[in-house]
Amino acid sequence: MTVNFETKKDGLRQTQDGLWKLTLTVLPEDMPVELMQAPMGTPYGLAMVKIDYDNPDKPVAEKSEGEKIRTRAVMLCKDSDFQSFSSAVYFNDKDESGAQETIKTTCYINSRSELTTNENAQERFLSLVEDFKAWQLENSYADNLNR
């Protein structure tokens, strides 16, 4: 089944388990009946195209992989779980600036903007993200044991 409809991004947040929750708003007349009737938890493949009503003929520039990684680093620094990881593993302050310091030190950069073009730093950042995910799993397992 394929459904097409126009939607607007209303929210984006990272859940405690590291997944992303995207909230979309759909006009009532655009809401596909098939989507409304599908049970909660039904998986969908999603393809989205940004609509530029002011310049409909202008192609939308795709972000480079480095830009995506830099954006992810900025968002990760705001995540309280990552701040806890940064504090527990790298002994930095348990706040956004401590998380920034962890990324800069681990990736050997002076600014997260360097992640846009520095491929070595990108690889180190992705490795740091994997370490963070493993730390989350260990801590969620330990929390479950202590309950």
Secondary structure, DSSP 8 states (H G I E B T S, - for coil): -------EEEEEEE-TTS-EEEEEE--GGG--HHHHHS-TT-----------SS-TTS------HHHHHHHHHHHHHT-HHHHHHHHHHH---SSHHHHHHHHHHHHT-SSGGGGGT-HHHHHHHHHHHHHHHHHHHHHHHHHHHT-
